[in-house]
Amino acid sequence: MTDQQDHDGTRCVRAGLPEPAPGEPFLPGPVFAAPYHLDPWQGPSAAANGYGRPDNPTRRLLEAAIGELEGGDCRVFASGQAAITGLLLAVLRPGDAVVLPSDGYFPVRAFATDTLAGIGVRVVFAPTVGPYPSFEGVRLVLLETPANPGLDVVDVAALAARAHAAGALVAVDNTTATPLGQRPLDLGADLVVASGTKALTGHSDLLLGYVASRSAAVLDLVTAWRTTTGAVPGAFDAWLAHRSLATLDLRLARQSTNAEAVAALLAGRSDVDGLRWPGLPDDPAYPVASVQMRRMPGVLSFDLGGADRVGRFLVAARLVAAATSFGGLHTTADRRAQWGDDTAPGFVRLSCGIEDPADLVADIAAALDAAGPAGPSVDR
Ligand SMILES: *Cc1c(COP(=O)(O)O)cnc(C)c1O
């Protein structure tokens, strides 16, 4: 267990671990079970574990860990999408209204316009920086800050106060920041949703999502939803995720240092447009981010002017892998438009890994030089 007085590194390394017991491991190994033995007389009421869909001890330890970091109770899901769509479907009923970020994670927006609107939920989109509509009659406001991939931020406390005055619930997608980067429940949000696939677990080897809250009533709805739909992570993924949490503070620290160094490089180059990183003092997100966030993310975004130049940059870079997702150990870059979202053709989301900052900056500078100016390459 963690002590709330402890600093981030200490909290990460201890989060969700059972009390020490001689002969027992620090983090118990994954428990693989569909059914468990039942008490022949009392059945499932006699023990914590009856069947794997609702009950798994490895999953409960991970939930204790993430809950400690977020400052609430937690339910983990098979992916971020399973957690977010699960919350939306558990809470919203036909005739309800929901406000979602117009610049947020694209598959959530697609789900809202296809599935939620299709069952009679009124879907309202607002840009992360606002303006926001009136929240009168709104059941749930989902914020995403920093928003993926544009990296705008919103003042969670101010928005939560407005939404609560109108009787709406507020959820914050905390994927990019992680609970070490910001604590939405402390800022007044009712719920946190997130993908644990990204920086939270950070090794590019599993999918995970979660919902966290201090409201037992809302969490009961989410738990019932998860049990009946079955969107649970497997025991091995839950164990790997818990194992990865111990290094979250170290990984984020290096990613943030690398992002700062890369942002300084890119800000000084005339061949890079639209640079966004919330930690840059002249970034539009800086005034809110520098107060609301406890640390800056390892993710930045910019525009290289066209798909061809992004391709040349990726071929030339030794330390930047072409890959989607973000928050992993290895630096990756994703040209978002190739996935069909609504960004410009040369828009890149760059996720800094934990490489040495000097090596990374040198490699990115050399790759930009090698990529040449925007436009199709002549010798291809
Ligand atoms: C990746 C992501 C999700 C979805 O998570 P998965 O684990 O891929 O299902 C949701 N929100 C944000 C902000 C994301 O970046």
Boltz pocket constraint, residues with backbone or C-beta under 6 A from the ligand:
constraints:
  - pocket:
      binder: B
      contacts: [[A, 79], [A, 80], [A, 81], [A, 82], [A, 84], [A, 105], [A, 144], [A, 146], [A, 148], [A, 173], [A, 175], [A, 176], [A, 194], [A, 195], [A, 196], [A, 197], [A, 198], [A, 207], [A, 208], [A, 209]]
      max_distance: 6.0
